[in-house]
Amino acid sequence: MHKTLSYLLLSTFLLSLLFTSTASAVAPPRQKIVLIAGKKSHGPEGNGIHDYPWSVKLLQAMLVNSNISGNITVEHHLNGWPDNPSTLNDADAIMIISDGRDGDKYEEAPHFQSEEHVAQIQKQIDRGCGFLTFHFSTFAPDKYADKILDWSGGYFDWEENGERKWYSAITTQTAALQLSAADHPISRGVVPFTLREEFYYNLRFDPDDVKRQSIVSVPTLPGREPDGKVVAWARERENGGRGFGTTCGHYYDNWKEPEFRKLILNAIAWAAHVEVPAGGVSSKFYEHDEINEAMIYLIPR
């Protein structure tokens, strides 16, 4: 009896090793997504404007409870830059949600705050990491124009000869958003929708860049150039790395719009080289108390 039990235990152990080994062999590695938030700006906590910390926490909660949760790991970092930047070294996508510098107003987005930060992002870009900018973090100074055009494909151009002289523009309106590339993975499952938003437009793009695609445009914007009404775009770089930018994101409540959520979640997945489901990446909106509860189980934070 004792020998029989020992044999059964040994057999069970060996089988478990076999199944674990087999599962490990067939299970694809999870793609790592790093969300970086700047400090909240544009008024007090609770006013629902430029609420970067809550936005990255919400995005993490949505992603890990979405229909791609088994394919990803997600971490977020507050106050502008990871305490340990080495966490970027194995990221598959990095998203920046923060302010940007506008002349003598505000401060540079985290990826432009120092030459060290620029070099750290460039290192990730060179190995094919995805890179995403969101709303105010699309602002870029002239000195880094070539870099951001390579990293993500476009930017808000506020500077001319070192002075605050906008090429790009801003307007707030309630408008219909249209998909410019219905066949792009970022557009999967997304239907045209209406949003009240502070839109940035007349953005700076390289007109000869064949690797950039317009994703969303707003027909009512008074754009100058052919791409003057574009508010979201994507770029696939020579090395296979992917970039995305959108000027939407002023109002926190816009996360309650299912199509906007899906658009951004699709973009994050695509930038991280995660297959976007046919119906898009789906997740509900989470209230602050639900996010706080979820954060207890999400490590690192």
C-alpha positions as CSV (number, residue, x, y, z in Angstrom):
1,M,0.0,0.0,0.0
2,H,2.8,2.4,1.0
3,K,4.7,1.6,-2.2
4,T,1.6,2.0,-4.3
5,L,0.9,5.4,-2.8
6,S,4.5,6.5,-3.3
7,Y,4.3,5.4,-6.9
8,L,1.1,7.3,-7.5
9,L,2.5,10.5,-5.9
10,L,5.7,10.2,-8.0
11,S,3.6,9.6,-11.2
12,T,1.5,12.6,-10.4
13,F,4.6,14.8,-9.8
14,L,6.2,13.7,-13.1
15,L,3.0,14.3,-15.0
16,S,2.7,17.7,-13.5
17,L,6.2,18.5,-14.6
18,L,5.4,17.3,-18.1
19,F,2.2,19.4,-18.3
20,T,4.0,22.4,-16.9
21,S,6.9,22.0,-19.3
22,T,4.5,21.5,-22.2
23,A,2.4,24.5,-21.3
24,S,5.5,26.6,-20.9
25,A,6.7,25.5,-24.3
26,V,3.5,26.5,-26.1
27,A,2.4,29.5,-24.1
28,P,3.7,32.7,-25.8
29,P,5.5,35.2,-23.6
30,R,3.3,38.0,-22.2
31,Q,4.0,41.4,-23.7
32,K,5.0,44.0,-21.2
33,I,3.2,47.4,-21.2
34,V,4.6,50.3,-19.2
35,L,2.4,53.3,-18.5
36,I,4.0,56.5,-17.4
37,A,2.0,59.4,-15.9
38,G,3.0,63.0,-15.2
39,K,1.5,64.9,-12.3
40,K,-2.1,66.1,-12.6
41,S,-2.3,69.7,-14.0
42,H,-5.0,72.2,-15.1
43,G,-6.7,72.6,-11.7
44,P,-7.5,70.6,-8.6
45,E,-8.0,66.9,-8.1
46,G,-11.5,66.0,-9.1
47,N,-12.1,68.5,-11.9
48,G,-11.6,65.7,-14.5
49,I,-9.1,67.6,-16.6
50,H,-5.5,66.4,-17.4
51,D,-5.9,63.7,-14.8
52,Y,-2.9,61.6,-15.8
53,P,-2.4,59.5,-12.6
54,W,-6.0,58.3,-12.6
55,S,-5.8,57.7,-16.4
56,V,-2.8,55.3,-16.2
57,K,-4.4,53.5,-13.2
58,L,-7.6,53.1,-15.1
59,L,-5.8,51.9,-18.2
60,Q,-4.0,49.3,-16.2
61,A,-7.3,48.1,-14.6
62,M,-9.0,48.0,-18.0
63,L,-6.1,46.1,-19.7
64,V,-5.7,43.4,-17.1
65,N,-9.5,42.8,-17.1
66,S,-9.8,42.9,-20.9
67,N,-10.1,40.2,-23.5
68,I,-6.3,40.3,-24.0
69,S,-5.4,40.0,-20.3
70,G,-3.7,36.6,-20.8
71,N,-1.3,38.0,-23.3
72,I,0.1,41.0,-21.3
73,T,1.6,42.3,-18.1
74,V,1.0,46.0,-17.2
75,E,2.7,48.4,-14.8
76,H,2.2,52.1,-14.2
77,H,4.5,54.7,-12.8
78,L,3.5,58.1,-11.4
79,N,5.2,61.5,-11.1
80,G,6.8,61.4,-14.5
81,W,9.5,58.7,-14.7
82,P,10.1,55.2,-13.2
83,D,12.2,55.2,-10.0
84,N,14.1,52.3,-11.7
85,P,14.3,53.1,-15.4
86,S,15.7,49.6,-16.1
87,T,12.1,48.4,-16.1
88,L,11.9,50.0,-19.6
89,N,14.6,47.6,-20.9
90,D,12.1,44.7,-21.4
91,A,9.0,46.7,-22.2
92,D,7.2,45.9,-25.4
93,A,5.3,49.3,-25.3
94,I,5.8,52.5,-23.4
95,M,2.9,55.0,-23.1
96,I,3.4,58.6,-21.9
97,I,0.4,60.5,-20.4
98,S,1.6,63.8,-19.1
99,D,2.0,67.5,-19.8
100,G,4.4,68.8,-22.4
101,R,6.3,72.1,-22.6
102,D,4.6,75.0,-24.4
103,G,7.2,77.7,-24.5
104,D,7.6,79.0,-21.0
105,K,4.5,77.2,-19.8
106,Y,4.5,73.8,-18.2
107,E,7.4,71.3,-18.5
108,E,8.7,68.9,-21.0
109,A,7.0,65.5,-21.3
110,P,9.0,62.9,-19.3
111,H,10.7,61.5,-22.4
112,F,12.1,65.0,-23.2
113,Q,13.0,66.2,-19.7
114,S,16.7,65.3,-20.0
115,E,19.2,64.0,-22.5
116,E,19.3,60.9,-20.3
117,H,15.6,60.3,-20.7
118,V,15.8,60.8,-24.4
119,A,18.7,58.3,-24.6
120,Q,16.8,55.8,-22.5
121,I,13.8,56.0,-24.8
122,Q,16.0,55.8,-27.9
123,K,17.6,52.7,-26.6
124,Q,14.1,51.0,-26.4
125,I,13.1,52.4,-29.8
126,D,16.3,50.8,-31.3
127,R,15.3,47.4,-30.1
128,G,11.8,47.7,-31.5
129,C,9.8,48.8,-28.5
130,G,6.4,50.4,-29.0
131,F,5.9,54.1,-28.1
132,L,2.7,56.1,-27.5
133,T,1.9,59.7,-26.7
134,F,-1.4,61.0,-25.5
135,H,-2.9,64.5,-25.6
136,F,-0.4,67.1,-24.0
137,S,2.5,64.7,-24.3
138,T,2.3,65.0,-28.0
139,F,4.0,68.5,-27.6
140,A,7.6,68.4,-28.7
141,P,10.3,71.0,-29.1
142,D,12.1,71.5,-32.4
143,K,15.3,69.9,-31.2
144,Y,13.6,66.6,-30.9
145,A,11.4,66.8,-34.0
146,D,13.2,64.1,-35.9
147,K,13.2,61.8,-33.0
148,I,9.5,62.0,-32.3
149,L,8.6,61.7,-36.0
150,D,10.6,58.4,-35.9
151,W,9.3,57.2,-32.6
152,S,5.5,57.9,-33.0
153,G,5.0,59.6,-36.4
154,G,3.8,63.1,-35.4
155,Y,3.6,65.9,-32.8
156,F,2.2,69.2,-31.7
157,D,4.5,71.9,-33.0
158,W,4.6,74.9,-30.7
159,E,8.0,76.3,-31.5
160,E,9.6,78.4,-34.2
161,N,13.2,79.5,-33.9
162,G,13.1,79.0,-30.1
163,E,9.9,81.0,-29.6
164,R,6.4,80.0,-28.7
165,K,4.8,80.4,-32.1
166,W,2.3,77.6,-32.9
167,Y,2.2,75.8,-36.2
168,S,-0.4,73.4,-34.6
169,A,-3.6,74.6,-33.1
170,I,-6.2,73.7,-30.4
171,T,-10.0,74.0,-30.2
172,T,-12.7,72.5,-28.0
173,Q,-15.8,71.2,-29.6
174,T,-18.3,68.4,-29.6
175,A,-17.6,66.6,-32.8
176,A,-17.9,63.3,-34.7
177,L,-14.7,61.3,-35.0
178,Q,-14.2,59.3,-38.2
179,L,-11.9,56.3,-38.8
180,S,-9.4,57.1,-41.5
181,A,-8.0,53.6,-41.8
182,A,-10.8,51.1,-41.2
183,D,-8.6,48.2,-42.1
184,H,-5.9,49.0,-39.5
185,P,-5.8,46.8,-36.4
186,I,-6.3,49.8,-34.2
187,S,-9.7,50.4,-35.8
188,R,-10.9,46.8,-35.1
189,G,-14.4,46.9,-33.6
190,V,-14.4,50.7,-33.4
191,V,-17.3,52.6,-35.0
192,P,-17.5,56.3,-35.5
193,F,-18.4,58.2,-32.4
194,T,-19.0,61.7,-31.0
195,L,-16.9,63.2,-28.3
196,R,-16.6,66.6,-26.5
197,E,-12.8,67.1,-26.6
198,E,-10.0,69.6,-26.6
199,F,-8.7,68.6,-30.0
200,Y,-5.1,69.5,-31.2
201,Y,-4.9,69.6,-34.9
202,N,-2.7,71.0,-37.7
203,L,-0.1,68.6,-36.3
204,R,3.4,68.3,-37.6
205,F,3.9,65.2,-39.8
206,D,6.5,64.2,-42.3
207,P,4.4,64.3,-45.6
208,D,6.8,61.8,-47.2
209,D,6.5,59.2,-44.4
210,V,5.0,56.1,-46.0
211,K,5.1,54.2,-42.7
212,R,2.6,56.5,-41.0
213,Q,-1.1,56.1,-41.2
214,S,-3.9,58.4,-40.1
215,I,-6.2,56.6,-37.8
216,V,-8.9,59.1,-36.7
217,S,-9.8,62.5,-38.1
218,V,-12.4,65.2,-37.2
219,P,-14.0,66.6,-40.3
220,T,-15.2,69.8,-38.6
221,L,-11.7,70.9,-37.6
222,P,-10.3,73.8,-39.7
223,G,-7.2,71.9,-40.8
224,R,-4.8,73.5,-43.3
225,E,-2.7,70.6,-44.8
226,P,-4.2,67.3,-46.1
227,D,-3.6,65.8,-42.6
228,G,-4.6,68.9,-40.7
229,K,-7.7,67.2,-39.3
230,V,-6.0,64.1,-38.0
231,V,-6.2,63.6,-34.2
232,A,-4.8,60.0,-34.0
233,W,-2.1,58.3,-36.1
234,A,0.1,55.2,-36.1
235,R,3.6,54.4,-37.5
236,E,5.5,51.2,-38.0
237,R,9.2,51.8,-38.0
238,E,11.9,50.1,-40.1
239,N,12.8,47.7,-37.3
240,G,9.2,46.7,-36.7
241,G,8.7,48.9,-33.7
242,R,5.4,50.6,-33.6
243,G,4.3,54.1,-32.6
244,F,1.0,55.8,-31.9
245,G,-0.2,59.3,-31.0
246,T,-3.5,60.9,-30.2
247,T,-4.3,64.5,-29.3
248,C,-7.5,63.4,-27.5
249,G,-7.5,62.9,-23.7
250,H,-8.3,66.3,-22.2
251,Y,-11.4,65.2,-20.3
252,Y,-11.2,62.1,-18.0
253,D,-14.9,61.4,-18.5
254,N,-14.2,60.6,-22.1
255,W,-13.0,57.2,-20.8
256,K,-16.7,56.4,-20.3
257,E,-17.2,56.4,-24.0
258,P,-16.8,52.7,-25.1
259,E,-15.5,53.5,-28.6
260,F,-12.8,55.8,-27.3
261,R,-11.8,53.2,-24.7
262,K,-11.6,50.6,-27.4
263,L,-9.6,52.8,-29.7
264,I,-6.9,53.5,-27.1
265,L,-6.8,49.9,-25.8
266,N,-6.4,48.7,-29.4
267,A,-3.6,51.1,-30.0
268,I,-1.7,50.0,-26.8
269,A,-2.1,46.3,-27.8
270,W,-1.0,47.0,-31.4
271,A,2.1,49.0,-30.3
272,A,3.0,46.1,-27.9
273,H,2.7,43.6,-30.8
274,V,-0.3,41.9,-29.2
275,E,-2.9,40.6,-31.7
276,V,-5.9,42.9,-31.6
277,P,-9.1,40.8,-31.5
278,A,-11.5,41.0,-34.4
279,G,-14.0,43.0,-32.3
280,G,-11.3,45.1,-30.6
281,V,-9.9,45.1,-27.0
282,S,-12.9,45.4,-24.8
283,S,-13.1,46.5,-21.1
284,K,-15.6,48.3,-18.9
285,F,-15.0,51.7,-17.3
286,Y,-13.9,51.4,-13.6
287,E,-14.8,54.0,-11.0
288,H,-12.1,55.3,-8.6
289,D,-13.0,52.9,-5.8
290,E,-12.9,49.9,-8.1
291,I,-9.5,51.0,-9.4
292,N,-8.2,51.4,-5.9
293,E,-9.4,47.9,-5.0
294,A,-7.9,46.5,-8.2
295,M,-4.5,48.2,-7.4
296,I,-4.2,46.0,-4.3
297,Y,-3.6,43.0,-6.5
298,L,-1.5,44.6,-9.2
299,I,2.2,44.6,-8.5
300,P,4.3,46.5,-9.4
301,R,2.4,49.7,-9.2
